[in-house]
Amino acid sequence: MKGGAILIDDNDDIYIVLTPHCDLANNKAEFIQIAKVENIFNLERVQKAVSKHKINNSNSSKKSVETSLGNMVKNKLSRYHYLPKSGPVNVPSVIDFQKLKSVEQNKFSDGYRVVGTVAESFYKDILNRFSINYSRQGSPDYDFENELESLLAQATR
């Protein structure tokens, strides 16, 4: 097995291996990181847009579906990476970088079977996007004015 392998579990759910090739090849991976591959039409954001269009059947609702699907296909959302229908991925899908599992390597073959792999160039792009998604340095929102008032009150007592 190598990074980019496409897996199916006992429930017929599809996953992709995100653990780097070198860790797998050199037996440095005690755990294997995998991410869930989801049918694009099962995503809540897509389902909402499609449902709205079926109810309204308007140009604006069709545009909403186009935008929702377009964001997925063009990889505009850092949480997901688009996988077109190909081989074992038999429906248009996305890799969901928030639906991760870490599986012990010595127990891996008990619940997963390798059914394919993505091309090396695609795997490198997927791994890069996964890394970027988790290396973001966001900061929490807080009330700056309230915080400043509190600090001033402490400083001027």
N, CA, C and O of each residue as an XYZ file, in Angstrom:
628
protein
N       0.843     -1.177      0.000
C       0.000      0.000      0.000
C       0.885      1.236      0.000
O       2.005      1.231      0.509
N       0.338      2.302     -0.594
C       1.080      3.554     -0.609
C       0.119      4.720     -0.443
O      -1.097      4.548     -0.518
N       0.668      5.898     -0.218
C      -0.147      7.089     -0.114
C      -0.950      7.283     -1.384
O      -0.454      7.047     -2.486
N      -2.186      7.712     -1.228
C      -3.054      7.891     -2.381
C      -3.878      6.656     -2.705
O      -4.680      6.661     -3.638
N      -3.674      5.583     -1.918
C      -4.459      4.369     -2.142
C      -5.927      4.660     -1.839
O      -6.254      5.362     -0.882
N      -6.789      4.110     -2.665
C      -8.234      4.208     -2.450
C      -8.657      2.939     -1.729
O      -8.308      1.833     -2.142
N      -9.408      3.107     -0.652
C      -9.794      1.984      0.204
C     -11.310      1.875      0.304
O     -12.037      2.855      0.140
N     -11.760      0.672      0.573
C     -13.169      0.448      0.908
C     -13.190     -0.308      2.224
O     -12.447     -1.270      2.419
N     -14.063      0.149      3.133
C     -14.172     -0.545      4.415
C     -15.304     -1.565      4.376
O     -15.931     -1.769      3.337
N     -15.558     -2.196      5.501
C     -16.575     -3.247      5.577
C     -17.984     -2.725      5.328
O     -18.889     -3.511      5.045
N     -18.190     -1.396      5.429
C     -19.504     -0.789      5.175
C     -19.614     -0.221      3.765
O     -20.578      0.474      3.445
N     -18.624     -0.517      2.921
C     -18.545      0.002      1.551
C     -18.316      1.507      1.489
O     -18.576      2.131      0.460
N     -17.830      2.095      2.583
C     -17.439      3.498      2.564
C     -16.058      3.594      1.926
O     -15.230      2.696      2.075
N     -15.824      4.679      1.222
C     -14.566      4.870      0.498
C     -13.686      5.865      1.250
O     -14.171      6.871      1.768
N     -12.395      5.571      1.302
C     -11.398      6.422      1.951
C     -10.179      6.542      1.050
O     -10.011      5.771      0.105
N      -9.337      7.509      1.351
C      -8.060      7.655      0.669
C      -6.960      7.759      1.723
O      -7.140      8.406      2.754
N      -5.830      7.124      1.462
C      -4.690      7.163      2.380
C      -3.961      8.488      2.197
O      -3.586      8.856      1.084
N      -3.764      9.204      3.313
C      -3.061     10.485      3.300
C      -1.649     10.383      3.878
O      -0.857     11.315      3.738
N      -1.336      9.284      4.512
C       0.008      9.104      5.068
C       1.019      9.150      3.922
O       0.825      8.484      2.905
N       2.093      9.924      4.071
C       3.079     10.044      2.993
C       3.729      8.706      2.629
O       3.907      7.829      3.474
N       4.077      8.579      1.335
C       4.722      7.365      0.812
C       5.933      6.953      1.649
O       6.090      5.785      2.005
N       6.779      7.927      1.955
C       8.042      7.600      2.623
C       7.803      6.974      3.993
O       8.543      6.075      4.392
N       6.794      7.426      4.714
C       6.493      6.842      6.021
C       5.999      5.407      5.885
O       6.320      4.550      6.708
N       5.225      5.158      4.850
C       4.719      3.800      4.625
C       5.836      2.878      4.148
O       5.962      1.750      4.625
N       6.649      3.360      3.205
C       7.710      2.535      2.635
C       8.795      2.192      3.648
O       9.381      1.111      3.594
N       9.061      3.109      4.570
C      10.124      2.892      5.554
C       9.603      2.395      6.902
O      10.320      2.428      7.902
N       8.364      1.941      6.921
C       7.733      1.439      8.148
C       7.831      2.426      9.309
O       8.051      2.032     10.454
N       7.665      3.712      9.002
C       7.701      4.745     10.034
C       6.297      5.123     10.493
O       6.136      5.916     11.421
N       5.290      4.558      9.849
C       3.903      4.913     10.182
C       3.300      3.852     11.090
O       2.910      2.778     10.633
N       3.229      4.159     12.367
C       2.555      3.264     13.307
C       1.046      3.328     13.068
O       0.325      2.346     13.248
N       0.591      4.523     12.653
C      -0.810      4.743     12.322
C      -0.901      5.259     10.895
O      -0.016      5.978     10.431
N      -1.972      4.890     10.200
C      -2.202      5.335      8.830
C      -3.376      6.311      8.852
O      -4.454      5.995      9.356
N      -3.150      7.499      8.300
C      -4.199      8.509      8.248
C      -4.987      8.339      6.955
O      -4.424      8.263      5.863
N      -6.306      8.281      7.114
C      -7.180      8.161      5.956
C      -8.288      9.212      6.055
O      -8.674      9.621      7.150
N      -8.787      9.638      4.905
C      -9.878     10.621      4.849
C     -11.034     10.023      4.061
O     -10.839      9.277      3.101
N     -12.225     10.367      4.485
C     -13.450      9.857      3.856
C     -13.646     10.498      2.492
O     -13.426     11.697      2.314
N     -14.058      9.689      1.543
C     -14.432     10.159      0.211
C     -15.959     10.133      0.156
O     -16.577      9.084      0.337
N     -16.554     11.288     -0.093
C     -18.014     11.440     -0.065
C     -18.567     11.729     -1.459
O     -17.961     12.467     -2.236
N     -19.710     11.145     -1.762
C     -20.456     11.477     -2.971
C     -20.785     12.965     -2.903
O     -21.341     13.431     -1.909
N     -20.452     13.700     -3.934
C     -20.644     15.156     -3.915
C     -22.113     15.526     -3.702
O     -22.412     16.563     -3.110
N     -23.034     14.676     -4.185
C     -24.454     14.975     -4.060
C     -25.006     14.648     -2.671
O     -26.163     14.954     -2.381
N     -24.191     14.030     -1.809
C     -24.605     13.760     -0.433
C     -24.195     14.864      0.532
O     -24.570     14.832      1.704
N     -23.435     15.831      0.056
C     -23.008     16.933      0.912
C     -24.181     17.863      1.183
O     -24.936     18.207      0.274
N     -24.325     18.266      2.432
C     -25.454     19.101      2.839
C     -25.533     20.385      2.025
O     -26.619     20.784      1.604
N     -24.402     21.031      1.801
C     -24.423     22.305      1.068
C     -24.909     22.117     -0.367
O     -25.582     22.994     -0.908
N     -24.582     21.002     -0.982
C     -25.048     20.726     -2.344
C     -26.525     20.337     -2.309
O     -27.312     20.804     -3.133
N     -26.897     19.489     -1.362
C     -28.299     19.066     -1.245
C     -29.227     20.260     -1.029
O     -30.312     20.307     -1.609
N     -28.819     21.216     -0.210
C     -29.644     22.405      0.030
C     -29.859     23.188     -1.260
O     -30.978     23.597     -1.569
N     -28.778     23.393     -2.011
C     -28.893     24.149     -3.264
C     -29.775     23.410     -4.269
O     -30.596     24.033     -4.943
N     -29.616     22.097     -4.376
C     -30.411     21.302     -5.314
C     -31.877     21.307     -4.897
O     -32.760     21.476     -5.738
N     -32.142     21.123     -3.603
C     -33.530     21.130     -3.111
C     -34.199     22.474     -3.374
O     -35.350     22.525     -3.808
N     -33.485     23.548     -3.115
C     -34.019     24.882     -3.354
C     -34.351     25.066     -4.829
O     -35.375     25.658     -5.170
N     -33.490     24.562     -5.697
C     -33.737     24.684     -7.140
C     -34.951     23.860     -7.559
O     -35.735     24.300     -8.400
N     -35.114     22.673     -6.983
C     -36.267     21.837     -7.330
C     -37.575     22.498     -6.904
O     -38.602     22.334     -7.562
N     -37.533     23.248     -5.801
C     -38.731     23.939     -5.328
C     -38.995     25.196     -6.164
O     -40.116     25.418     -6.621
N     -37.958     26.013     -6.360
C     -38.122     27.305     -7.033
C     -38.013     27.223     -8.549
O     -38.709     27.938     -9.270
N     -37.142     26.352     -9.026
C     -36.882     26.202    -10.452
C     -36.662     27.555    -11.136
O     -37.217     27.832    -12.199
N     -35.841     28.383    -10.499
C     -35.555     29.709    -11.037
C     -34.104     29.784    -11.496
O     -33.291     28.913    -11.188
N     -33.801     30.840    -12.237
C     -32.421     31.045    -12.690
C     -31.479     31.260    -11.520
O     -30.340     30.794    -11.546
N     -31.947     31.967    -10.485
C     -31.078     32.232     -9.331
C     -30.810     30.938     -8.550
O     -29.701     30.732     -8.056
N     -31.819     30.070     -8.437
C     -31.589     28.811     -7.725
C     -30.694     27.885     -8.538
O     -29.908     27.125     -7.971
N     -30.806     27.944     -9.856
C     -29.910     27.146    -10.707
C     -28.473     27.662    -10.561
O     -27.524     26.878    -10.522
N     -28.329     28.973    -10.484
C     -27.007     29.580    -10.294
C     -26.409     29.148     -8.956
O     -25.201     28.936     -8.853
N     -27.254     29.018     -7.933
C     -26.804     28.566     -6.618
C     -26.259     27.136     -6.693
O     -25.241     26.821     -6.077
N     -26.938     26.281     -7.444
C     -26.458     24.904     -7.638
C     -25.129     24.936     -8.384
O     -24.189     24.224     -8.030
N     -25.060     25.767     -9.419
C     -23.828     25.883    -10.210
C     -22.666     26.373     -9.342
O     -21.551     25.861     -9.443
N     -22.930     27.355     -8.499
C     -21.895     27.890     -7.609
C     -21.448     26.826     -6.612
O     -20.251     26.640     -6.391
N     -22.406     26.135     -6.016
C     -22.089     25.100     -5.021
C     -21.241     23.990     -5.632
O     -20.216     23.604     -5.071
N     -21.671     23.481     -6.777
C     -20.907     22.421     -7.450
C     -19.581     22.954     -7.988
O     -18.558     22.273     -7.922
N     -19.606     24.178     -8.521
C     -18.389     24.782     -9.060
C     -17.318     24.959     -8.001
O     -16.140     24.718     -8.262
N     -17.720     25.381     -6.798
C     -16.756     25.522     -5.708
C     -16.101     24.191     -5.374
O     -14.919     24.145     -5.032
N     -16.862     23.112     -5.473
C     -16.311     21.775     -5.198
C     -15.371     21.331     -6.313
O     -14.244     20.906     -6.056
N     -15.841     21.432     -7.542
C     -15.050     20.949     -8.687
C     -13.752     21.742     -8.837
O     -12.720     21.186     -9.214
N     -13.807     23.034     -8.542
C     -12.622     23.895     -8.674
C     -11.778     23.934     -7.409
O     -10.812     24.693     -7.332
N     -12.139     23.111     -6.404
C     -11.392     23.036     -5.144
C     -11.249     24.398     -4.471
O     -10.165     24.761     -4.016
N     -12.340     25.144     -4.410
C     -12.313     26.471     -3.799
C     -12.513     26.420     -2.284
O     -12.265     27.410     -1.596
N     -12.956     25.285     -1.763
C     -13.171     25.149     -0.327
C     -12.063     24.262      0.239
O     -11.885     23.127     -0.204
N     -11.321     24.778      1.214
C     -10.147     24.054      1.710
C     -10.496     22.733      2.387
O      -9.646     21.849      2.495
N     -11.727     22.593      2.838
C     -12.128     21.348      3.521
C     -12.202     20.167      2.567
O     -12.033     19.024      2.991
N     -12.453     20.419      1.284
C     -12.711     19.353      0.326
C     -11.710     19.355     -0.829
O     -11.117     20.379     -1.168
N     -11.546     18.172     -1.418
C     -10.794     18.057     -2.666
C     -11.609     17.175     -3.603
O     -11.989     16.059     -3.248
N     -11.873     17.685     -4.800
C     -12.735     16.997     -5.754
C     -12.038     15.783     -6.375
O     -10.864     15.835     -6.742
N     -12.795     14.695     -6.479
C     -12.349     13.496     -7.195
C     -13.396     13.163     -8.253
O     -14.528     12.820     -7.912
N     -13.039     13.259     -9.514
C     -14.023     12.905    -10.540
C     -14.311     11.399    -10.514
O     -13.535     10.609     -9.976
N     -15.418     11.036    -11.094
C     -15.800      9.629    -11.204
C     -14.714      8.892    -11.998
O     -14.439      9.222    -13.151
N     -14.111      7.896    -11.361
C     -13.047      7.138    -12.016
C     -12.733      5.892    -11.200
O     -12.551      5.976     -9.985
N     -12.668      4.755    -11.847
C     -12.305      3.508    -11.175
C     -13.201      3.210     -9.997
O     -14.425      3.209    -10.132
N     -12.602      2.953     -8.823
C     -13.407      2.597     -7.651
C     -14.246      3.753     -7.103
O     -15.185      3.533     -6.337
N     -13.911      4.970     -7.490
C     -14.727      6.124     -7.104
C     -15.772      6.256     -8.209
O     -15.562      6.956     -9.199
N     -16.906      5.569     -8.021
C     -17.872      5.408     -9.110
C     -18.919      6.514     -9.215
O     -19.847      6.414    -10.016
N     -18.776      7.559     -8.417
C     -19.626      8.752     -8.504
C     -18.736      9.974     -8.290
O     -17.701      9.870     -7.633
N     -19.119     11.130     -8.834
C     -18.340     12.340     -8.548
C     -18.285     12.543     -7.035
O     -19.317     12.506     -6.365
N     -17.096     12.754     -6.505
C     -16.906     12.755     -5.052
C     -15.932     13.834     -4.610
O     -15.276     14.487     -5.422
N     -15.862     13.997     -3.299
C     -14.864     14.878     -2.696
C     -14.207     14.151     -1.538
O     -14.833     13.334     -0.864
N     -12.947     14.458     -1.320
C     -12.261     14.020     -0.116
C     -12.605     15.052      0.946
O     -12.436     16.252      0.728
N     -13.085     14.592      2.090
C     -13.451     15.494      3.178
C     -12.317     15.475      4.205
O     -12.160     14.505      4.947
N     -11.535     16.547      4.242
C     -10.378     16.616      5.127
C     -10.756     16.751      6.603
O      -9.877     16.733      7.465
N     -12.043     16.885      6.906
C     -12.465     16.905      8.302
C     -12.955     15.541      8.776
O     -13.159     15.333      9.972
N     -13.141     14.625      7.855
C     -13.579     13.275      8.222
C     -12.375     12.344      8.111
O     -12.203     11.624      7.128
N     -11.558     12.385      9.146
C     -10.294     11.658      9.184
C     -10.354     10.501     10.166
O     -11.100     10.520     11.145
N      -9.544      9.497      9.872
C      -9.340      8.394     10.802
C      -7.857      8.107     10.852
O      -7.129      8.297      9.877
N      -7.430      7.647     12.008
C      -6.056      7.200     12.191
C      -6.143      5.735     12.600
O      -6.633      5.412     13.682
N      -5.668      4.861     11.737
C      -5.838      3.421     11.928
C      -4.475      2.778     12.195
O      -3.511      3.024     11.470
N      -4.406      1.949     13.247
C      -3.157      1.254     13.531
C      -2.761      0.404     12.334
O      -3.573     -0.340     11.785
N      -1.497      0.529     11.940
C      -1.052     -0.180     10.752
C      -1.221     -1.692     10.892
O      -1.588     -2.358      9.925
N      -0.958     -2.248     12.083
C      -1.058     -3.701     12.246
C      -2.504     -4.200     12.266
O      -2.738     -5.406     12.192
N      -3.475     -3.290     12.363
C      -4.890     -3.675     12.319
C      -5.568     -3.209     11.035
O      -6.768     -3.405     10.843
N      -4.792     -2.600     10.176
C      -5.343     -1.959      8.989
C      -6.044     -2.942      8.053
O      -7.136     -2.660      7.559
N      -5.433     -4.070      7.813
C      -6.005     -5.029      6.854
C      -7.273     -5.693      7.372
O      -7.980     -6.345      6.604
N      -7.577     -5.540      8.665
C      -8.798     -6.127      9.220
C     -10.062     -5.445      8.719
O     -11.105     -6.089      8.603
N      -9.987     -4.162      8.423
C     -11.211     -3.448      8.084
C     -11.218     -2.733      6.752
O     -12.245     -2.184      6.354
N     -10.080     -2.726      6.045
C      -9.980     -1.966      4.800
C      -9.311     -2.805      3.721
O      -8.417     -3.605      3.995
N      -9.765     -2.603      2.493
C      -9.079     -3.253      1.370
C      -8.771     -2.200      0.314
O      -9.572     -1.303      0.052
N      -7.606     -2.329     -0.277
C      -7.163     -1.396     -1.313
C      -7.843     -1.780     -2.626
O      -7.787     -2.933     -3.055
N      -8.486     -0.792     -3.257
C      -9.201     -1.063     -4.509
C      -8.676     -0.214     -5.666
O      -9.162     -0.330     -6.791
N      -7.707      0.620     -5.400
C      -7.143      1.466     -6.449
C      -6.222      2.502     -5.856
O      -5.887      2.454     -4.672
N      -5.819      3.428     -6.678
C      -4.957      4.516     -6.229
C      -5.149      5.712     -7.153
O      -5.533      5.560     -8.313
N      -4.880      6.893     -6.629
C      -4.905      8.070     -7.491
C      -3.528      8.207     -8.130
O      -2.536      7.714     -7.592
N      -3.470      8.871     -9.267
C      -2.194      9.096     -9.954
C      -1.264      9.894     -9.036
O      -1.712     10.716     -8.236
N       0.007      9.640     -9.166
C       1.028     10.275     -8.315
C       0.901     11.795     -8.302
O       0.976     12.414     -7.241
N       0.709     12.398     -9.472
C       0.613     13.863     -9.534
C      -0.620     14.360     -8.773
O      -0.559     15.407     -8.128
N      -1.727     13.634     -8.835
C      -2.923     14.019     -8.082
C      -2.703     13.818     -6.585
O      -3.144     14.632     -5.772
N      -2.020     12.732     -6.225
C      -1.763     12.472     -4.806
C      -0.946     13.603     -4.189
O      -1.244     14.050     -3.082
N       0.073     14.064     -4.892
C       0.895     15.159     -4.369
C       0.056     16.414     -4.157
O       0.230     17.121     -3.164
N      -0.851     16.689     -5.087
C      -1.725     17.851     -4.946
C      -2.678     17.671     -3.767
O      -2.901     18.610     -3.002
N      -3.239     16.472     -3.616
C      -4.146     16.182     -2.500
C      -3.419     16.338     -1.170
O      -3.937     16.968     -0.248
N      -2.226     15.771     -1.068
C      -1.459     15.852      0.173
C      -1.086     17.301      0.489
O      -1.113     17.712      1.649
N      -0.742     18.068     -0.534
C      -0.425     19.486     -0.348
C      -1.648     20.244      0.165
O      -1.541     21.034      1.104
N      -2.802     20.007     -0.445
C      -4.030     20.695     -0.004
C      -4.409     20.283      1.411
O      -4.849     21.118      2.201
N      -4.246     19.011      1.737
C      -4.517     18.530      3.091
C      -3.606     19.249      4.086
O      -4.064     19.713      5.130
N      -2.332     19.339      3.764
C      -1.365     20.005      4.651
C      -1.689     21.480      4.828
O      -1.620     22.006      5.939
N      -2.035     22.136      3.752
C      -2.381     23.561      3.817
C      -3.628     23.759      4.672
O      -3.692     24.694      5.470
N      -4.612     22.889      4.511
C      -5.849     23.004      5.283
C      -5.566     22.944      6.783
O      -6.162     23.693      7.557
N      -4.671     22.068      7.190
C      -4.398     21.925      8.621
C      -3.294     22.833      9.138
O      -3.101     22.929     10.350
N      -2.569     23.496      8.258
C      -1.517     24.396      8.742
C      -1.994     25.841      8.791
O      -1.214     26.740      9.105
N      -3.268     26.073      8.482
C      -3.803     27.436      8.573
C      -3.677     27.919     10.010
O      -3.860     27.157     10.959
N      -3.365     29.184     10.146
C      -3.231     29.751     11.485
C      -4.325     30.772     11.708
O      -4.089     31.979     11.642
N      -5.492     30.294     11.965
C      -6.603     31.194     12.268
C      -6.542     31.646     13.706
O      -5.896     31.016     14.544
N      -7.209     32.728     13.982
C      -7.307     33.176     15.363
C      -8.787     33.351     15.693
O      -9.587     33.703     14.826
N      -9.138     33.105     16.938
C     -10.549     33.231     17.300
C     -10.991     34.689     17.267
O     -10.200     35.603     17.497
N     -12.262     34.878     16.977
C     -12.828     36.217     17.026
C     -13.144     36.564     18.478
O     -13.629     35.725     19.236
N     -12.872     37.771     18.843
C     -13.287     38.251     20.148
C     -13.560     39.742     20.042
O     -13.181     40.388     19.065
N     -14.207     40.266     21.034
C     -14.614     41.664     21.056
C     -13.393     42.516     21.427
O     -13.052     42.640     22.603
N     -12.746     43.094     20.425
C     -11.530     43.870     20.651
C     -11.785     45.073     21.554
O     -10.980     45.376     22.435
N     -12.899     45.753     21.333
C     -13.218     46.940     22.131
C     -13.418     46.581     23.597
O     -12.906     47.268     24.481
N     -14.148     45.527     23.856
C     -14.383     45.070     25.223
C     -13.070     44.662     25.884
O     -12.828     44.968     27.052
N     -12.235     43.975     25.131
C     -10.939     43.542     25.654
C     -10.067     44.742     26.000
O      -9.407     44.757     27.039
N     -10.064     45.742     25.134
C      -9.285     46.953     25.370
C      -9.787     47.696     26.604
O      -8.990     48.142     27.430
N     -11.099     47.828     26.729
C     -11.675     48.489     27.912
C     -11.272     47.770     29.195
O     -10.943     48.406     30.197
N     -11.302     46.444     29.154
C     -10.927     45.656     30.324
C      -9.462     45.873     30.678
O      -9.116     46.039     31.848
N      -8.608     45.870     29.667
C      -7.177     46.084     29.919
C      -6.907     47.497     30.445
O      -6.094     47.682     31.350
N      -7.583     48.474     29.881
C      -7.416     49.861     30.352
C      -7.867     50.005     31.798
O      -7.221     50.685     32.595
N      -8.970     49.366     32.125
C      -9.471     49.422     33.506
C      -8.450     48.813     34.467
O      -8.234     49.342     35.557
N      -7.832     47.721     34.076
C      -6.826     47.077     34.928
C      -5.585     47.950     35.051
O      -5.002     48.067     36.129
N      -5.193     48.550     33.959
C      -3.958     49.337     33.931
C      -4.094     50.652     34.677
O      -3.100     51.178     35.176
N      -5.286     51.189     34.764
C      -5.464     52.522     35.349
C      -6.088     52.476     36.750
O      -6.557     53.508     37.230
N      -6.110     51.366     37.394
C      -6.667     51.257     38.762
C      -5.764     51.933     39.747
O      -6.057     51.949     40.942
